[in-house]
């Protein structure tokens, strides 16, 4: 049994290896024609690789940002009024987001492990003067450190005692620290926000920022933030536009499990719709849902990109068919001679299919190299993040081989059907 299988493999190798060598000889004897035939495959594969690399780079940044938000978290963002007239209209039905909302939610959802309200504040002036845009102040409770998975590069985060006493302490984001204090050590220094001095007790490590807008999230630089105790911000910093702002503008809720995040989000919406009389002045963000939606979007994007790029591969396949049909006319006498000396139809089919696949194989390899180069060039010129994945390379390569195989079959069958006698007489 084993001997029979080895004999079969040996016969297969004896049939295929000479045809592969003969196919390579034919292609190299017409180098320019072979290269021009490959161009469609080269650009098609390059387009697939480059487009998928752009999509993968953009999606990775967004998904990493959503994961940073925490798949076990729920985030409530207030939709604050932009002017007095809009504020008056909303206030006829809703009191806005309040600390009482936070307490009611905590009492009615047992799945919440910890949470914190948030009060955003934008000081009109800083001392020292920032080198970049003015940082945003986040007034939060100490639990924000764990909820947002922050890491400290210097010092410590404020604790419950600091919050209860409304202590004038703060923790700087990475960009805020560089903008305000430069390269010097930050811990122990003081910064002045409006008329209040705050003691810097820590610095947060850099965080990811979404390159594209994420549904429901404010377009803010998460590194250009000053974190301070909630009570300190509420009682020490007076907002000049506080009359049209909510008491608080955000809630962060950390759940025991991400499995119930959708259900808990509906409960939160129900509670707030009840107290706000369905004014629609808030948004509930569920990072777990955003992550799932982003993955679906990525799959759709990849499918569309591959479909668009496959048009180039289709054109390349037509080019292969065209050149193979022309080759049959050139080699009609050769085909007749091979048939006359004993070659079967399937031998002729195999010979021409191998040549078509060799063209697409070589075009696919060159296309992968060109596609990688294009993705790197785009990353360098446009500043985008691009990632060439193994899956995109395999997909493009397999499609190119398949195109060569499919479009090479018809010319091969046509060659095999030639009448040997007429083929030998052909001039």
N, C-alpha and C positions, 0 to 999 in steps of 0.2 A: 504493500500500500504506500509506504513511504517512498519507495523507489519510483513508483508510478508518478507520485506528485513531483518529485525532483526532476523526473524526465519531462513532465509537462512544463515546469518552470524553465527548464533549459531550452526547450523548443520555443517558448514565448520570447525568451531573451534573444535567441538566434534570429527570430523574426523581426523584433523591434529594434535592436541595436544597429543593424545595418541601415535600416530606414531612417533612424535618427541621425546617423552619420551622413547619409545621403542628403537628408533635409538640410542639415547645417551647411553642407557643401554648396547646395543650390542657393541658399540665402546669402552666404558670404561671397558667392560669385557675382551677385547683383546687389552690392552693398547699398548704393544710393536708393534703389527701388525698395529694398527691404526696410531701410530707415524711414522713407516716406510713408510706407505702409504702416509702420509702427507708430507714427506720430499721433494718430487718433487714439490708440491705446495708451500712449504715454500721457497725453493731456487728459484723457478720461480718468485714468488712475490717479494722476496728480491732483485733479479737481476733487475726486472723492476724498483722498487723504487730507488735502488742505482744508476743505470745507468741514470735514468731521473734526479736524484738529482745532479749528476756530470754535466750533460748537462745544467741544469737550472742555476747552479752556474757560469759556464763559460760564458754562453750566457748573463746572467745578467750583468756581468762585462763589456763585450764588448759593449752591447747595452747602458749601462750607459755612457761609454766613448764616444760613437758616439753622444749620446744626449748632452753630454758636449760640443762637437764640435759646436753644434747649428744647428738645422734642417733648419734654415733660412739663413745659411751661405753657401758661396762657398769658397773653398780654392784652390789656385793654388800653386803647389810646383814645383820648378825648378829641372830638372834632370841635376845636375852639373857634369862636366867631372872629372874623377878621376886622369887623367894624362895629360901631355902637348900634346901628340899626339892625344888623343881623343878630347881635347879642340880645337885644330887646325882644325880637321875634321869638328866639329860642326860649328865652326865660319866661315867656308867657305859659309855657307847658313844662319846661324842665329846669331843675335847679343846677344842672351840670354835674360833672363828676365830683363826688365829695368823699370825705373820709368815712362818712356814714355808709356810703355804698360799699366801701371796702369791708367794713365790719359786718354788714348784712351778708355779703358774699361768703366771708370766712365762716359765719355761723351756719349757713345753709349748705355748704359743700364740704363734706367730711373728708374728701379725697385730697384736700389741700394740705401739703406738708408745711409750707411756709410761704410768706408773701410780703410784699411791701408796696405802699403807695409811692408815687413819684411826683415831684413838683419841679418842672423845668423853669429856669430863670436865666435871662440874658442880661448881664450887667452892662451898663452903658460905658463904664470905664474900668480899666485895670491898672494896678501898679504892682510890678513893672508892666510897661506897655508891651502887649503881645507883638511879636514879629510877624505873625500871620493873622488870620481872622480871630476875632474875640471868641474864647471858649464859651461853651454853654455849661451852665451849672445844673447838675442833677441833685435834687434833694431826695434822698432815699434812706431807708432804714438799713441797719447793718446786714440784714439777711440778703441784701442785693448782691453781696460778694459771692455767696454760694449760688444764688439763683441764676446769675449771669456768668458764673464760672470764671470770674476774674482772677488773674494772677498778679502778684505784686513783685516788682523788681527792686523796690526800696521801701523800707519802713513797714507800716501796718495799716489796716483799714480801721475806721472808727468803730466803736462798740456801742452797746446799748446804753452805757452810762453817758457817753458823749452825746447820744441822741436825746436822752431824757433831760440832760442839763443844757441842751441847745448850745453845746460847746462850739466855739469858732475854729473848728479844725476842718481840714479838707484833704482829699487825695486827688492827685493829678493824673489825667490820661497821658499817654506817651507823647502825643503831639502837643498837648497843652503844656506839658513840662518843658519841652524844647522851645516852644514859642515864648513862654514867660520867663524861664530861668536859664535857657541855653544848656550848655554842657555841664554846668556846675551841679553839685549834689543838691537835691531839692529838699530832702527831709531836714526840718529845723528852720527853714526859711519861712518868710511871711509874704502873702500876696494880699492886695487890697482890691475888693470888689465893691464898686460904688463907694460907700463910706465905711465899710466894715473890713477890718483886718482879719485874715484867716491864717492859722498856723498849718503849714504843710507837714503831714505826718506819713505820707506814703506816695508811691508812684505805681501806676498800673502798667503791666506789660502791653505791647501793641496788640490791637484786636483787628480782626478781618473787617473789611468794609465791602458791601455789595457793589459790584461794578454796574449793575443795572438796578432799576427801582424794584423793590419787593413790595407786593401788595399790602397796603395798610401801614407800612413802616415809614416813619419820617426820614427824608433824605439827609441824614446827619453824619458827620464824621465822628465815629465812635471813639476815636483817639483824642479828639479835641474837646474833652469834657473834664469839668472839675466836679468831683463827687463830694458832697457835704451831707451831714446829718439832716434828715427831713425837718426836724424841729428848728434847726439853725436857719435853714432857708426860709421857713414859714415866718419866723419871728425876727430874724436879723436882716433879711434882704427884702426891701420894699420894691415891688414891681410898679413902674410908672403906669403900666396898662393893666394893673390887677383888676380894675373894675370890669373889664370885658374878658377876663380869664376865669376858668373854673378854679375851684378851691385846690384841687389837684388835677393833673392832666394825664396820669397814667397809673396802671396797676400791673404788678408782676405777681403771678400766682404759680407756685411750683407744686406739681401734682405728684402723688405717690407712684403713679404709673401713667405711661403715655397711652395705654389702651383705652382709657376712659376720657381722653382729652376732648373728643368731639361731643360726647354727652355732657361733660362739665361745661363746655363752651356754650351749649344751648341753655343750660341752667343759668349761666352768667348773663346771657342775653335776655332771658326771661325776667330775671331780677331787675336788671337795669332798664329794660323796656317798661316794667311796671312803675319804677320810681321816677323815670324820665318821661313817662306817658308817651312812649314811642316817638320821641322827638328826633331820633336818629342822630344824636350828637355824640356818638361813640362808635368805636370799631373794636371787635374782638378778634385778635390774631391768634391762630392756632399753628405754631411752627410745624407740628407733626403733619398737619394737612398741607401746609405750604411745601414741605419736603416731598410728600407723595405727589402733589400736583406738579412740582418742578421735575420730578423723574418722568412723569407722563409727557411733559412738554419736551424734555430732552429726547425721548424716544420718537416723538412726532417730528421734531426738528431734524434728527438724524435721518429719518425716513425720507423727508422732503428733500434734504440735501443730497442724499444718495440717488434719489429719483432724478433730480436735476442733473447731477454729474454723470449719471448713467447715459444721458443723451449723447455725451461725447464718446462713451464706450460703444454705443450703438453705431455712431458714425464710423468709429474705428473698425467695428465688425463688418460694416458694409464695405469699407476699404479693403479689408482682408479678402472678402468674397470676390470683389472686383479683380484684385490682383491674381487671385488663384484661378479665376476663370480665364484671365489673359494668359496665365502660365500654361493652362491646358492646351490652348491653341499653339503656343510656342513648342510644347513638348508632345504634340500628338504622335509624331513618329516614334519618339522614345517609348510612349505608352504602348504603341502597337508592337514594338520589338519585345518589350517585357512580356506582353500577353503571348506573343508567338513562342517565346522560350519557356513558357510554363507558368507565368504569374497569374494568379487567380484574381477575380474582381475584388475580393476583400483585401488582397495585397496592394492593389492600386489605391483603394479607399484609404487603407492605413497610411500609405506613403503621403498622400496629399493632406489628410487630417493632421498627421504629425507635423508637416510643414506649417500648417495654419496655426497649430498650437504653439510651435516654436516662436512664431512671430509674436503672438499674444503674450507668451511667457517672457520673451526679451523686452517687449513693450511694457509689460507689467512691472518688471524689475526697474527699468529706467524711470517709469512713472512714479514709483515709490520714492526714488531718490529725488526726483524733481518736486514731488508733493511735499516731502520733508523740507526741501530748500525753500519752497514758497511759504510754508507755514512759519519757518524761522524768519524769513524776510518780512512777513506781515507783522510778526511779533516785534521785530526791531523797528520798523517804520511807523506802525500805528500804536505801539505800546500796549497791544493786547496780549493777553495770556493765551498761548496755544499749546495744546497737548496732543502729540501724535501717539495714539494708542495702538496696541498690538491688534486689537479687534478691527480697527479701521484699515490697517495694512492687510490683514488676512482677507477682509471683505473685498477690498479693492482688487487684490491679487486673484482671489477665487473667481470674482465676476469677470475679470479680464481673460482668464483661462477658459471660462465657460463660453464667453463671447467668441473666442477663437475657435473653440470646438464646434459650437452651433453653426457659425457662419462658414466653417470649413467643410462641413458635411456635404452640402449641396454640390460644390465644385468637385469634391472627391467622388461622389456618386456619379456625377456626369462624366468624369474621366473614366471611371470603371465601366461605363456603359458603351464606350466607344467600340466600334467594330474593329477587331484586330487587323483584318485584311485592309480595310479602308484607311486605318491609322498608319499602317506601314507605307501605303501608297501616297499618304498626305505630304505635300511639299509646302 
